[in-house]
Amino acid sequence: MDPAKSSCDPGRSWLQRLGPGLITGASDDDPSGIATYSQAGAGFGYGLLWTMLFSYPLMAAVQEISGRIGRVTGQGIAGNIRRYYPAWLLYPVVILLVLANTFNIGADIGAMGEALKLLVGGNALLYAIGFAALCVILQVFIPYTRYSVYLKWLTPVLFSYVATALVVHVPWGEALHKTIIPRFEKSGDYWATFIAILGTTISPYLFFWQASQETEEIRDKPLDHALNDAPEQAKQQFHRIRVDTCAGMFFSNVIAFFIILAAAATLNVHGVTTIDTAAQAAEALRPFAGRFAFTLFAAGIVGTGLLAVPVLAGSAAYAVGEALKWPTGLDRKPLAAKGFYCVLAVATLLGLAMNFPLIEKYTHLTPIRALFWSAVINGIAAAPIMVVMMLMVSNPKAMGKFAEGSPVMRILGWLATGVMAAATVGLFVTWKS
């Protein structure tokens, strides 16, 4: 890939033109998400497959808005909040994001270690340490232009979940019927799982990451500029962002669909209705789906973790760096963005620490509880951040002549915001002590 080319250069292949949206969508199916989707399939069979159709236009709209904000202003979400909104709004949002991401990193790294242990034996904690170190080293010492390519080429690992679903018996007529025609249940567990799915598919760290990656693309490609400075690039860039985002979110939801499908066709059918972690889901598959399906599922956990942990840590670092006016960016040398890389490393290492028995003993913060608290904090943060984003994308001070935007995108964005606000209320209504 030639970094000097514009991201819309007609000489680039379709895959080369895909970037922030594809990586963001793929990272959405992290080990924590896999656990959520597995629980949905195990607990309710095919009954929640419809959520993938329901959430797709909402998450695609919100992520497109995130990408537009980054491309138009040349600033990430936190940078724009700092510039146009009061500090009392900025700092709580950043703190909540960093806390949620750190908990999520802990759960993901723990799941990766457990998954590798299932595959090859050995010590899960040592594997977790190795994965954490690998993610930090790659982000700190590999230039963004090369690292983004590595992340992009990791995305096919998610097809392991499609393969898993295809090697087990699926009653396709029933599955497709329940995908298209929702059938609601009155139980609190059903709605709690529905809320968890929304929180997994529409998460604040994805907004921050995609907007900041658009700013990376601007810095990385000499022919690209923030659209407020180069409005003539708007038509091509907006088209690229839409295609990139829709493709990435579609990819994300297809994979989530097949994870729910595989769990429904194996675990639910055989009476396994409770799943707490992705590794537990993989282990539970083995007696019902066979060694091949189990291996694919477990290997996918490792691959998705390698995609998601850098995104979680990176979005936290971008948020803190932009809020404090530090130099930010994975394209910068470590000494040129010391604060940025320190936040990235510390978030990863604190997440790793949650997997140490001594930490668990004194804090009672197991990876499963870390995942729970990540969902709670994301639920608290998501709706307010989305409100700010919707106001920002219509703010002429930030977006200039592009403040009007697409009416359909605005409608879907506000609908997604309302849904997440309702889901946050529902999270606390269905809270189980």
Secondary structure, 3 states (H helix, E strand, C coil): CCCCCCCCCCCCCHHHHCCHHHHHHHHHCCHHHHHHHHHHHHHHCCCCCHHHHHHHHHHHHHHHHHHHHHHHHCCCHHHHHHHHCCHHHHHHHHHHHHHHHHHHHHHHHHHHHHHHHHHHCCCHHHHHHHHHHHHHHHHHHCCHHHHHHHHHHHHHHHHHHHHHHHCCCCCHHHHHHHHHCCCCCCCHHHHHHHHHHHHHHCCHHHHHHHHHHHHHHHHHCCCCCCCCCCHHHHHHHHHHHHHHHHHHHHHHHHHHHHHHHHHHHHHHCCCCCCCCCHHHHHHHHHHHHHHHHHHHHHHHHHHHHHHHHHHHHHHHHHHHHHHCCCCCCCCCCHHHCHHHHHHHHHHHHHHHHCCCHHHHHHHCCCHHHHHHHHHHHHHHHHHHHHHHHHHHHCCHHHHHHHCCCCHHHHHHHHHHHHHHHHHHHHHHHCCCC
